[in-house]
Amino acid sequence: NRPYNFSKVSYHIEDMLMHKIIVADSLNSLIQTGKRYDVDLLDKERDRIVTLLRNHGYYYFNKDFVSFMADSNNYQIKLELFVGVRDKKNIELFNKVRQRYRINKIYYYMDFNPKQVLNNSAGYYQNFDTISFRKNIYFLFHKDWFISPRVLQKGNYQLPDSLYDYSLVASTYDYLWKLATYRLINIRFEEDTTHKQFLNCFVELKPMKK
């Protein structure tokens, strides 16, 4: 069997802002005119698009919303590839996925204990002392800081009122691990119940044993 090559790559993206972001980054696409058709390559391109959009505030976006449709010309053994970002089966879910989210508040749990959370989730979170470091940045602790809040916040590249950015979360993880102070680091997000399209960030830190 002769291989298929891509003769043309077209983008069909209903959301105008998503379209602008994806097309502006199309030079970095793994699928280019003249390249050979490869299922693995399509899957990697799907992951690339997901990462790109999650770096631009689309917190809920995932690979289920990226589709490819190929139209073959048997005489030239070539493909026209149509890249789509949509989900007609679940419009309500897609409307949520197409929303961009910003960061509202950031909470640091300085001596987080996951076992105690499993045993008594509600009571565990009520027993922290809280210090307001800056506007919308809070440090919660029981007895010991373990490390200066200023040092921790220096490496948190995701700031209040900024767009959610997956790459900045990854950079924050990298910074915190390099401190060589914690045996467990977990960064999670929850939708803010009072501010639409805002997320609260929770940085849970379990120190190494002294």
C-alpha positions in Angstrom: 0.0 0.0 0.0 1.3 3.4 -1.0 1.4 5.9 1.9 -0.9 8.9 2.1 0.5 12.5 2.4 -1.4 15.5 3.6 -2.1 17.8 0.7 -4.0 20.4 2.8 -4.8 21.1 6.4 -7.9 23.1 7.3 -9.2 24.3 10.6 -12.9 24.2 11.4 -13.3 25.8 14.8 -16.6 27.4 15.7 -15.4 29.4 18.7 -13.6 32.5 17.2 -11.1 33.0 20.1 -10.1 29.3 20.1 -9.7 29.5 16.3 -7.5 32.6 16.6 -5.3 30.9 19.2 -4.9 27.6 17.3 -4.3 29.1 13.9 -1.8 31.6 15.3 0.2 28.6 16.6 -0.2 26.5 13.5 3.5 26.8 12.6 4.1 24.6 15.6 1.6 22.0 14.4 2.9 18.4 14.0 0.7 18.1 10.9 1.9 20.0 7.9 1.3 19.9 4.2 3.4 17.2 2.6 3.8 15.1 5.7 2.9 11.4 5.7 -0.4 10.3 7.3 0.3 8.8 10.7 -2.3 7.9 13.4 0.2 8.4 16.2 1.0 11.8 14.8 -2.6 12.8 14.9 -2.9 11.7 18.5 0.2 13.8 19.4 -1.3 16.8 17.6 -4.5 16.4 19.6 -2.4 16.5 22.8 -0.6 19.6 21.5 -3.8 21.5 20.8 -5.2 20.6 24.3 -2.0 21.8 26.0 -2.1 25.0 23.9 -5.7 25.9 24.9 -5.1 24.9 28.6 -2.2 27.4 28.5 -4.7 30.1 27.5 -7.2 29.7 30.3 -9.3 26.8 29.0 -9.2 24.8 32.2 -11.7 22.1 31.3 -10.6 21.6 27.7 -9.6 18.0 26.9 -8.8 15.8 23.9 -12.3 14.6 23.5 -13.2 17.9 21.9 -10.5 17.7 19.2 -11.5 15.8 16.0 -9.9 15.0 12.7 -11.6 14.2 9.4 -9.6 13.1 6.4 -10.9 13.3 2.8 -8.8 11.1 0.4 -8.1 11.5 -3.3 -7.2 8.0 -4.5 -5.6 9.2 -7.7 -3.0 11.4 -6.0 -2.8 9.3 -2.8 -3.2 12.4 -0.6 -5.4 13.6 2.2 -7.1 16.8 3.0 -7.3 17.0 6.8 -9.9 19.0 8.7 -9.2 19.9 12.3 -12.3 20.5 14.3 -12.9 21.7 17.9 -16.5 21.2 18.8 -19.0 18.8 20.3 -22.5 18.9 18.9 -23.6 16.0 21.1 -23.3 17.9 24.3 -23.6 21.6 23.7 -24.0 22.4 27.5 -20.7 20.7 28.3 -19.0 22.3 25.3 -20.2 25.8 26.5 -18.4 25.1 29.8 -15.3 23.8 28.1 -15.0 26.9 25.9 -15.0 29.2 28.9 -11.7 30.8 29.9 -10.9 30.8 33.6 -8.9 33.2 35.8 -7.4 32.6 39.2 -9.2 34.1 42.2 -7.6 33.1 45.5 -4.5 31.0 46.3 -4.2 28.9 49.5 -1.0 27.3 50.7 -1.4 24.4 53.1 2.0 24.4 54.7 2.0 21.1 56.6 -0.6 19.1 54.7 -1.5 15.6 55.8 -3.5 13.5 53.3 -4.2 10.7 55.8 -5.9 13.1 58.2 -7.9 14.5 55.3 -9.2 11.0 54.5 -10.2 10.4 58.1 -11.9 13.8 58.7 -12.0 16.0 55.7 -14.3 18.8 57.1 -12.7 19.0 60.5 -9.2 18.8 59.2 -9.4 22.0 57.1 -11.0 23.9 60.0 -8.0 23.5 62.3 -5.5 25.6 60.3 -4.4 29.1 61.3 -4.5 31.5 58.4 -2.3 34.4 57.5 -3.1 36.8 54.6 0.1 37.3 52.8 -1.1 39.5 50.0 -4.4 40.2 48.4 -6.1 36.8 47.7 -3.0 34.9 48.8 -3.3 32.9 52.0 -1.0 30.6 54.0 -2.5 28.0 56.3 -0.5 26.2 58.9 -0.7 24.2 62.2 2.5 24.8 64.1 5.5 25.3 61.8 6.1 27.3 58.6 8.9 25.0 57.5 9.9 27.6 54.9 9.3 31.3 54.4 6.0 32.2 52.6 7.9 34.7 50.5 10.1 31.9 49.2 7.1 29.8 48.2 5.2 32.6 46.6 8.3 33.6 44.6 7.9 30.3 42.7 4.2 30.4 42.1 3.9 31.6 38.6 0.1 31.4 38.6 -1.0 34.7 40.2 -4.5 36.0 41.3 -6.5 37.5 38.4 -4.3 35.8 35.8 -5.6 33.4 33.2 -5.3 29.7 34.2 -2.1 28.5 32.5 -1.2 24.8 32.6 2.5 25.6 31.7 2.8 27.9 34.7 1.4 25.2 37.0 4.1 22.9 35.7 6.7 25.5 36.4 5.4 26.0 39.9 5.7 22.2 40.5 9.3 22.3 39.2 10.2 25.2 41.5 8.7 23.6 44.6 10.4 20.2 44.1 13.8 21.9 43.7 13.4 23.4 47.2 14.0 19.8 48.4 11.7 20.5 51.4 8.6 18.6 50.7 7.8 14.9 50.2 4.4 15.6 48.7 3.3 18.5 46.5 -0.2 18.8 45.1 -1.7 21.7 43.2 -5.4 21.6 42.6 -8.1 24.0 41.4 -11.8 24.4 42.2 -14.4 26.7 40.7 -15.1 29.7 42.9 -18.7 29.6 44.0 -19.2 33.3 44.0 -17.1 34.5 41.0 -18.1 33.0 37.7 -15.2 31.8 35.5 -12.8 32.0 38.4 -10.8 29.2 40.0 -9.3 29.0 43.5 -5.9 27.4 43.7 -4.9 25.1 46.6 -1.2 24.3 47.1 -0.9 21.3 49.4 2.6 20.7 50.9 3.7 17.8 53.1 7.2 18.5 54.5 9.9 15.9 54.7 10.4 14.4 58.1 13.0 16.3 60.2 
